[in-house]
Amino acid sequence: MNQSGFFSVVKKVEKLTIVRAVRNGLIRMIPVLIIGAFALILKTFPVDAYQKWIETFADGFILHLLDLVYSATFGVLSVYMTFCISRAYMKLKADLDTVTGGAVVTSLLCFFILAGAYLPTFTTENMGPKSMFMAILTGLGASALYRVFHRLLRKKRLFALMSSGADREFNSMLTTLFPIAIVAIIFALFNEIVIRIFNVDSFRALLADAFNALFSIGENGFFKGFFFVLLSSLLWFFGIHGSDTLEGVMQTYFAPGLAANQAAVAAGAEPTVILTKEFFDCFVLMGGCGSTICLLIAILLFSRNRAKRGLGLTAAFPMLFNINELMVFGLPIILNPIMLIPFLAVPLVNYSTAYLSISSGLVPMITSEVVWTTPIILGGYQATGSAAGAILQFVNVLIGVLIYLPFIRLLDKRQDEQIKEYYDEFIDYFKKNEIEIFASKLTERNDVYGDFAKGLCADLRHGMKQGIAIAYQPQYGYDGKCVGVEALLRWEHNVHGRLYPPLVIKLAEDGGFLPDLEEAVARKVLEERDAVLAKFGEDIKISFNVTGFTVMTPRFLQFCRDLAANEDIKSKKLCIEITEQAAISFNEETKKILQTLRELGFMLAIDDFSMGQTSLHYLKDNMFDIIKLDGSLIKGIRESDNYRQIVSSIVKLSETLDLTVLAEYVETKEQRDMLHEMGCDIYQGYLYSPAVFLDDDTK
């Protein structure tokens, strides 16, 4: 299969609802994982003096505190996973909050049924990493069933409970009662069938017994260990905590090997057991399952993706101590087709090289117990009592990095494509719904568009000054002479290129830094003024856009005063072009602000002027110098007599009030000539020139 065919398969997998729900749910767990990982590191830090201190200081208070945090995070990890996956699934289905709440409750209820919460022996261990498979099963399965039954009962109006006099929220939750009960009964029946058929005490126990049975055949040797590594990694890939799920296998078949070797040494004999728990911890699962310390190094050294490198830096400290859930869930590795091959191959190659190195005598047998959180190099040395053990770890890491490397590059390429796809879809949506979007806060939306907008908003905030560029669109008189230019903001994103300008304004507005952006544009216009005059003509005005909200603020007025204190604004012929996101309220304070701006030497223009009551309201106090006709009027004058009448009326009114009229979006000679006949003789549009940068050769 070629690369394009492989990516086609990847795209299909990525679009599956169950894959997206699991990934999104796991990402939501990252804060819990970070807190739990650091608690575990501090609890098990492999230094004897430190361990004695936390055990004795304040009667073990610190150790108790770390135990508490670990138990509340990793100790109930599967409960968090059930909750997050269920909620992510329902969010993808775009259901109402009351429906989502019912699905989450149902999933948690079903999880506890399968985990054996009814058993006297039920402990937090039943809710930890060993139950991750049931978390996925109930998070997806119970939510999907709940959704089906909720819709069916609602459609048929069956079992609809309503409480007289209760509030709306209470009545909404009553409608979830029967769907929750039906799904819970289905899972309870399934669990009971499993118990009776397989003679176990819960579905969870069946899974543990099944995995133990797989390893009961044959003697311990290369192939049993090889299969153990393969199965552990494969389980992890599907979101099941392989190490914990197979812990019974480890304790039964491999952990006793260390005691056997130590007994042999004590008896003066040579140790003979290769496969011990320390063998897997030190030489195979370096950095955690999938030998992900190799993945971490490959990402930090070779990945071009800033987000992946950021994840790598965040996950690096826990991974030094072989705690890699943050990387596995955050990258993600789980259900990621691109990562399947290296995630399985690297630990298997490491296993094989380590086995051959020890069996051939190049590396001594393992005779010392090593805490599984011991960092690489140190762990290999302690396990074997030899530098050869440390060298073996180094060689395995190097091999693993080389295996992961091409797949990291594939992942970079796929993520670049994915980001472009998301961006194109986002921009298409924005352009189609621009009016409605400007009436609300895009970054507060609880959907994929809101998430994407948040990311772009953060990028704009942090890279605003570096990415700003100004394009200038000239304005011409009917005689063909350039009379002015409009400075138009352009912002270059480091990944997506030049962003759609209205989107930049919307992001800055939502992010609360639009005044900073508009002031930065004004400063840049002043910096480039001499170059603008050299390109377009010495006797022209330069306009720059400011939203109506910003113009009316004391901050902007002070900004303009500061400019005027250092510049002769009037001689520079600068025009503030007010763009409307909402109607400006004309009170005495507004009039005073506009009058002050004019006294400072700025000209004032109104953008998108029409015959609406709001636009006409701006003229009554004679505060403006220029009005720019609404582009929709110009585009329609050829086909609509009404549009022609409106434009003609605006021009005549402007003559009476001694205002200059400028027509935007003039694209044809026919439009220009019609406007000239109506008395409008200043034009801006593609008939003359698009917006150009100063370093362009054309005007």
Secondary structure, DSSP 8 states (H G I E B T S, - for coil): --HHHHHHHHHHHHH-HHHHHHHHHHHHTHHHHHHHHHHHHHHH-S-HHHHHHHHHGGGGHHHHHHHHHHHHTGGGHHHHHHHHHHHHHHHHTT--HHHHHHHHHHHHHHHHHHHTTTSTT--GGGGSGGGHHHHHHIIIIIHHHHHHHHHHHHHHT-S----TT--HHHHHHHTTHHHHHHHHHHHHHHHHHHHHHHT-SSHHHHHHHHHHHHTSSS-SSHHHHHHHHHHHHHHHHTT--HHHHTHHHIIIIITHHHHHHHHHHHTT--------HHHHHHHTSTTSGGGHHHHHHHHHHH---HHHHHHHHHHHHHHHTT--HHHHHHTT-TT-HHHHHHHHHHHHHHHHHHHHHHHTTSS----S---TT--TTHHHHHHHTSHHHHHHHHHHHHHHHHHHHHHHHHHHHHHHHHHHHHHHHHHHHHHHTHHHHHTS-GGG-SSHHHHHHHHHHHHHHHHHHHHEEEEEEEEEETTS-EEEEEEEEEEEETTTEE--HHHHHHHHHHHT-HHHHHHHHHHHHHHTHHHHHHHH-SS-EEEEEEEHHHHTSHHHHHHHHHHHHHS-HHHHTEEEEEE-SS----SHHHHHHHHHHHHTT-EEEEEEE-SSHHHHHTTTTT--SEEEE-HHHHHHTTT-HHHHHHHHHHHHHHHHTT-EEEE----SHHHHHHHHHHT--EE-STTT---B-TT-S--
